[in-house]
Amino acid sequence: MNMRKITSLTALLSFALEMLTSIILYIVPQGRVAYWSDWHLWGLSKTQWGSLHVNLGVLFLLAICLHTYYNWSPIVAYLKNRAGRLRFFTTDLTIALLLCLAFTLGTYLELPPFSTIITIGDQIKERAAKKYGEPPYGHAELSSLATFSKKVELDLDAGLSRLAAAKIRVSDPSQSIAEIARMNTLTPKAVYEAMLPPPQPGQAKSLPANPPGGFGMKPLTDICREYRLDCAAVVQGLAAKKITATPAMTIKEIAGTNNTSPMDIFEALRQVTEHRESKPRT
């Protein structure tokens, strides 16, 4: 048994697996989306991929420490000049430090191409949110059925009747949405959708008291479609409040354009939609 070889091979393998989990976590949907849609890749959930990433990172760190110990002499040799004298700031080390500094400062200052890498990751997560759907609020799957119904303003008894009609078993309203989903081999999203009443064509829906998860990343046109609102009228109403917006802009982009926060834009949207709903119909 050669510890030097074992250490080097362990460092190599753990590094490769750590890179794999890093890529997976780079493209994985946001937590609220992953848990709501019961997202899995190769049989593993977001939580399991995160745990693998942490523990493989610990293994890689230990292996690198041992690798440094076993290869201390070559490492010291890297810090020597041509005359064989030990110098900390050799040309090679200076270049290595500058590369690390460039990546650190570039990321902190949000400069390209470092900001581009983050932006691409955000775009991948946004597409996943559109594909899998957003929960009504953060970690909604952990709420009991009774609490969930109250938060999303659904009648509990009517919701239970719709679940029964959809052959979704519920032992007790105190069960969480996630527990009901697991018991019926469904996603929390599917349980919620089964509880919803049939949509009424043309009938606008009121915006909730608080913005749902991922609200800031949604384009205005998607919000208007979801709540059955007249997008042109909403844009006009925002303009009356001196808020510049277009249907294609996300809430976060609208907030940035108008030097305000996404929460302020949400409140402005509520005011605009409530004002229009309060007008008498002719």
Secondary structure, DSSP 8 states (H G I E B T S, - for coil): --HHHHHHHHHHHHHHHHHHHHHHHHHS--HHHHHHTT-EETTEEHHHHHHHHHHHHHHHHHHHHHHHHHTHHHHHHHTB-TTS-B-SS-HHHHHHHHHHHHHHHHHHTT-TTHHHHHHHHHHHHHHHHHHH---SSTTGGGSBHHHHHHHTT--HHHHHHHHHHTT---S-TTSBHHHHHHHTT--HHHHHHHHS----TT------SS--TTGGGSBHHHHHHHTT--HHHHHHHHHHTT----TTSBHHHHHHHTTS-HHHHHHHHHHHHHHHHHS---
